[in-house]
Amino acid sequence: MEPMNLPDELVGGWIVDPTGRLVGDEVEQLIWEAVRNHFTRVGERDSGWITLYQDSSNGSHWELTFPQSEMHGGGPAKLTRIAAENIPQLYPTLKPL
């Protein structure tokens, strides 16, 4: 599988579509495309509100967060590349990758 070539951080947003529904913007859709179809879940913290993923195409690590906690469901998603050397501090119970 070819890498997605993503920037180090993606911050999704919500928009109102022509029918009046609240939907994810293009960045939000890209985040969920990566998570569902290109990444493998490898860990979580903060009761599941922060999830660690690994890109199976290149081994990079990514955190999925929901930084707007005041919004329903935590608001739009945020995807951030995490340096491998930071993983042991962030996920101390995770077995070595």
C-alpha positions as CSV (number, residue, x, y, z in Angstrom):
1,M,0.0,0.0,0.0
2,E,1.3,3.4,-0.9
3,P,1.8,6.0,1.9
4,M,-0.8,8.8,2.1
5,N,1.8,11.6,2.2
6,L,0.0,13.5,4.9
7,P,1.2,16.7,6.7
8,D,2.3,16.3,10.3
9,E,-1.0,17.5,11.6
10,L,-4.5,17.5,10.2
11,V,-7.4,19.3,12.0
12,G,-10.9,18.5,10.8
13,G,-13.9,20.7,10.8
14,W,-17.6,20.5,10.6
15,I,-19.7,22.3,8.0
16,V,-23.4,22.5,7.1
17,D,-24.1,20.8,3.8
18,P,-26.8,22.1,1.4
19,T,-29.4,19.9,3.0
20,G,-28.7,21.5,6.4
21,R,-26.9,18.5,7.9
22,L,-23.7,19.0,9.9
23,V,-21.0,17.0,8.1
24,G,-17.2,16.7,8.2
25,D,-15.2,19.0,5.9
26,E,-12.6,17.6,3.4
27,V,-9.9,17.4,6.1
28,E,-12.2,15.5,8.5
29,Q,-13.0,13.1,5.7
30,L,-9.3,12.6,5.0
31,I,-8.6,11.9,8.6
32,W,-11.3,9.2,8.7
33,E,-10.1,7.7,5.4
34,A,-6.6,7.3,6.8
35,V,-7.8,5.8,10.1
36,R,-10.3,3.4,8.5
37,N,-8.3,2.3,5.5
38,H,-4.6,2.9,5.9
39,F,-3.8,2.8,9.7
40,T,-3.7,0.1,12.3
41,R,-4.8,0.9,15.9
42,V,-2.0,0.1,18.3
43,G,-3.0,1.8,21.6
44,E,-5.1,4.3,23.5
45,R,-4.9,6.5,26.5
46,D,-7.2,9.0,28.3
47,S,-10.1,6.4,28.4
48,G,-10.0,6.0,24.6
49,W,-10.2,9.7,23.7
50,I,-6.7,9.5,22.3
51,T,-5.9,6.7,20.0
52,L,-2.5,5.7,18.6
53,Y,-2.3,4.4,15.1
54,Q,0.5,3.1,12.8
55,D,0.6,3.7,9.1
56,S,1.1,0.2,7.7
57,S,2.7,1.6,4.5
58,N,5.6,3.4,6.2
59,G,5.6,2.6,9.9
60,S,4.8,6.2,11.0
61,H,2.7,6.7,14.2
62,W,-0.3,9.0,14.5
63,E,-2.5,10.1,17.4
64,L,-6.2,10.7,16.8
65,T,-7.7,13.2,19.3
66,F,-10.8,15.3,19.7
67,P,-9.6,18.6,21.1
68,Q,-12.9,20.4,21.2
69,S,-14.3,18.4,24.2
70,E,-17.1,20.9,24.8
71,M,-18.7,19.8,21.5
72,H,-20.8,16.7,21.0
73,G,-18.6,13.6,20.6
74,G,-15.5,15.7,21.2
75,G,-16.0,17.7,18.1
76,P,-14.0,17.3,14.8
77,A,-11.0,15.0,14.8
78,K,-7.3,15.9,14.9
79,L,-4.6,13.7,13.6
80,T,-1.0,14.3,14.6
81,R,2.2,12.5,13.6
82,I,4.0,11.2,16.7
83,A,7.8,10.6,16.8
84,A,8.6,7.0,17.7
85,E,10.9,8.1,20.5
86,N,7.9,9.8,22.3
87,I,5.7,6.7,22.3
88,P,7.1,5.0,25.4
89,Q,6.4,8.2,27.5
90,L,2.9,8.7,26.1
91,Y,1.9,5.0,26.1
92,P,3.9,3.4,28.9
93,T,1.8,0.2,29.0
94,L,2.2,-0.4,25.3
95,K,4.4,-3.3,24.3
96,P,7.4,-2.2,22.2
97,L,6.3,-1.8,18.6
